[in-house]
Amino acid sequence: MKRMLTLLSLLLLCATSTQAQVNLYVGDCGAGTTTHSVTNACLTNSGTAFTAFGSILVPSTPRIGFIGAMSVVDVQSSQAALPAWWDGAVCRAAGFALASDATMGGNCPTLWDAAPPAGNNITAQPGIGGPNRVRFLLGVVLDIGSAYDLVGDDVTETSVFKWSVLKSRSVGTGACAGCSCGATIVLTEVNLQTLTDTPATFVRLTYPITNNTITYNGGSMVGCGASTPTQNRTWGSIKSLYR
């Protein structure tokens, strides 16, 4: 397990981009999905503001000893500074949920149909890319004994994760400021990793199939300033991945 987690936390600066692609949509995935915007009135602390499905075209080049995936989701607020509602690390550390298994739902097959993950993890990194931004690292890992050779067809869209943004701490006592402010959310990349990967052999999937961006509350709202859409970027490093 230690070796597996070390592999999944190495620097990815030398990773190789491929022709395989990524998508990010609200509420579902796969052909026919068109929803990539969401509104939230911020009137309750119960329920889910929205769920986002991240999906990929699995490369036809085999990933021998596939052991897990790391997805990078960047959020840019319409404000000059990141609102506490989005920080994901302090005020709303419990405001986000990750599902990553064969039962996550949606119209796509999942990356986890062949073997159930041993666990997953959300790491929030406020300030990555600018003072009004936060990066979410969504990690999913298999047990070493469940590693297998992953071979796709570059065609079939496959779900990797379902990321839920909850409504907790939106209003009332203890609320985190900034729920109503607009934001732009980008699936920057999905990284498929194996037991034997090195920085020279990591594969990053970065190019959108049809859409890798979601707008939240229009991207900007009166009183929250103007929004500049987030651009696709690669992440500098992975700090941790654990059960």
C-alpha positions in Angstrom: 0.0 0.0 0.0 2.8 2.4 0.8 4.4 1.9 -2.6 1.0 2.4 -4.3 0.4 5.7 -2.5 3.9 6.9 -3.2 3.4 6.3 -6.9 0.2 8.3 -6.8 1.8 11.3 -5.1 4.8 11.8 -7.3 5.3 15.1 -9.2 3.5 15.1 -12.6 5.4 17.8 -14.4 6.8 15.4 -16.9 3.6 13.5 -17.6 2.6 12.7 -21.1 -0.6 14.2 -22.7 -2.5 11.8 -24.9 -5.3 12.1 -27.5 -7.8 10.8 -24.9 -10.3 13.3 -23.7 -12.3 14.5 -20.6 -15.8 15.8 -20.0 -17.5 17.6 -17.1 -21.3 17.9 -16.9 -23.9 18.5 -14.3 -26.1 15.6 -13.2 -25.0 13.0 -15.7 -22.4 12.0 -18.3 -22.2 10.5 -21.7 -23.8 11.2 -25.1 -26.8 13.6 -25.0 -25.7 15.3 -21.8 -25.9 19.1 -22.3 -26.2 20.6 -18.8 -23.1 22.6 -17.9 -24.5 25.4 -15.8 -26.2 25.5 -12.4 -27.9 28.0 -10.2 -28.2 27.9 -6.4 -30.5 30.3 -4.5 -28.6 29.6 -1.2 -31.8 29.5 0.9 -31.1 26.3 2.7 -28.4 24.2 4.3 -29.9 20.9 3.3 -29.3 18.9 0.2 -27.0 19.2 -2.7 -26.3 22.3 -4.8 -25.3 20.2 -7.7 -23.4 17.0 -8.7 -20.7 17.0 -11.5 -19.8 13.9 -13.4 -16.2 13.7 -14.7 -15.7 11.3 -17.6 -13.0 10.3 -20.0 -12.3 8.3 -23.2 -10.0 5.5 -21.9 -6.9 5.3 -24.1 -6.5 2.2 -26.2 -2.8 2.1 -25.2 -2.8 -0.4 -22.3 -2.1 0.9 -18.8 -0.4 -2.1 -17.4 -1.1 -2.5 -13.7 -3.7 0.3 -13.4 -4.0 1.3 -9.8 -5.9 4.5 -9.6 -6.9 7.9 -10.9 -6.3 11.5 -9.8 -8.7 14.2 -11.2 -8.0 17.9 -11.0 -10.9 20.3 -10.6 -10.2 24.0 -10.6 -12.7 26.6 -9.3 -12.4 30.3 -9.9 -14.7 32.7 -8.1 -16.1 35.9 -9.5 -14.7 37.7 -6.5 -11.1 39.0 -6.1 -10.6 36.6 -3.2 -12.0 33.1 -2.8 -15.2 33.1 -0.8 -15.2 30.9 2.3 -18.1 28.9 0.8 -15.7 27.5 -1.8 -12.5 27.1 0.3 -13.0 23.4 0.8 -10.3 23.4 3.6 -11.6 25.5 6.5 -15.1 26.8 6.6 -16.6 24.2 4.3 -14.2 21.3 4.6 -17.2 19.0 4.8 -19.0 20.8 2.0 -18.0 18.4 -0.8 -18.5 14.7 -1.4 -16.9 12.2 -3.8 -18.4 9.1 -5.2 -16.2 6.8 -7.3 -17.4 3.2 -7.8 -19.6 1.1 -10.1 -22.8 2.4 -8.4 -22.2 6.1 -8.9 -25.0 6.4 -11.4 -25.2 8.2 -14.7 -25.5 6.9 -18.2 -21.8 6.0 -18.7 -20.0 2.8 -17.7 -17.5 3.6 -14.9 -13.8 3.3 -14.6 -14.4 1.1 -11.6 -16.6 -1.6 -13.1 -13.8 -4.1 -13.2 -12.6 -3.6 -9.6 -14.0 -1.6 -6.7 -11.8 1.1 -5.3 -10.2 0.7 -1.9 -11.0 4.3 -1.1 -11.1 7.9 -2.3 -10.1 11.3 -1.1 -10.7 15.0 -1.7 -7.9 17.4 -1.1 -8.7 21.2 -1.4 -5.8 23.6 -2.2 -7.1 27.2 -1.9 -4.9 29.8 -3.7 -3.6 27.5 -6.4 -3.5 29.6 -9.5 -4.6 32.8 -7.8 -6.2 34.3 -4.7 -9.7 33.7 -6.0 -9.1 30.1 -6.9 -9.2 26.7 -5.3 -8.0 23.3 -6.7 -9.7 20.1 -5.7 -7.7 16.9 -6.1 -10.1 13.9 -6.4 -8.1 10.7 -5.8 -9.3 7.2 -6.2 -7.2 4.1 -5.6 -7.4 0.3 -5.9 -5.9 -2.2 -3.6 -2.6 -3.5 -5.0 -4.2 -6.9 -5.4 -6.9 -5.4 -7.6 -4.5 -3.7 -10.0 -5.2 -4.8 -13.6 -4.4 -3.9 -17.2 -6.7 -1.1 -18.3 -7.3 -1.0 -22.1 -9.9 1.3 -23.6 -11.0 2.0 -27.2 -10.6 5.8 -27.3 -14.4 6.0 -28.0 -16.5 4.8 -25.0 -17.1 7.6 -22.6 -16.4 6.3 -19.0 -17.2 8.0 -15.7 -14.4 8.5 -13.3 -16.1 10.4 -10.5 -19.3 12.1 -9.2 -18.4 15.2 -7.2 -21.1 16.7 -5.2 -21.2 20.3 -3.9 -23.4 20.3 -0.8 -25.5 23.2 0.5 -24.2 23.0 4.1 -23.4 26.2 5.8 -25.0 28.4 3.2 -27.3 30.5 5.4 -28.0 31.4 9.0 -25.7 31.0 12.0 -22.3 29.6 11.0 -22.8 30.2 7.3 -19.8 30.5 5.1 -19.8 33.7 3.0 -20.1 33.7 -0.8 -22.6 31.0 -1.6 -24.5 33.2 -4.1 -21.4 34.5 -5.9 -20.7 33.1 -9.3 -17.8 30.7 -10.1 -16.3 28.8 -13.0 -15.5 25.2 -12.5 -13.1 23.3 -14.8 -12.0 19.7 -15.0 -8.4 20.4 -15.8 -7.2 16.8 -16.1 -7.6 13.2 -15.2 -4.5 11.2 -14.6 -4.5 7.4 -14.9 -1.7 5.8 -12.9 -0.1 2.4 -12.7 2.1 0.5 -10.2 5.2 1.1 -12.4 4.7 4.7 -13.5 7.5 7.2 -13.2 7.2 10.9 -14.0 8.3 10.2 -17.5 5.4 7.7 -18.1 2.5 9.3 -16.4 -0.5 9.9 -18.7 -2.6 13.0 -18.3 -6.0 13.4 -20.1 -6.6 17.1 -20.6 -8.6 17.9 -23.8 -12.4 18.2 -23.6 -14.5 15.8 -25.6 -17.3 18.4 -25.8 -17.2 20.3 -22.5 -15.0 20.5 -19.4 -16.4 23.6 -17.8 -19.4 24.3 -15.5 -20.7 27.8 -14.6 -22.2 28.3 -11.1 -24.7 31.1 -10.7 -23.8 32.4 -14.1 -20.1 32.7 -13.4 -20.8 36.1 -11.9 -23.6 37.9 -10.0 -24.4 41.5 -9.1 -22.3 42.5 -6.1 -19.8 39.7 -6.6 -17.6 41.2 -9.4 -16.7 40.0 -12.8 -15.6 36.5 -13.6 -12.7 35.4 -15.8 -13.2 31.8 -17.0 -10.6 29.4 -15.8 -8.3 28.0 -18.4 -7.1 24.4 -18.6 -3.9 23.9 -16.6 -1.8 21.1 -15.3 -1.2 20.7 -11.6 2.3 21.1 -10.1 2.2 18.3 -7.5 0.1 15.9 -5.6 0.6 16.3 -1.9 -1.3 13.2 -0.6 -3.7 10.4 -1.4 -5.0 8.1 1.2 -8.0 6.1 2.1 
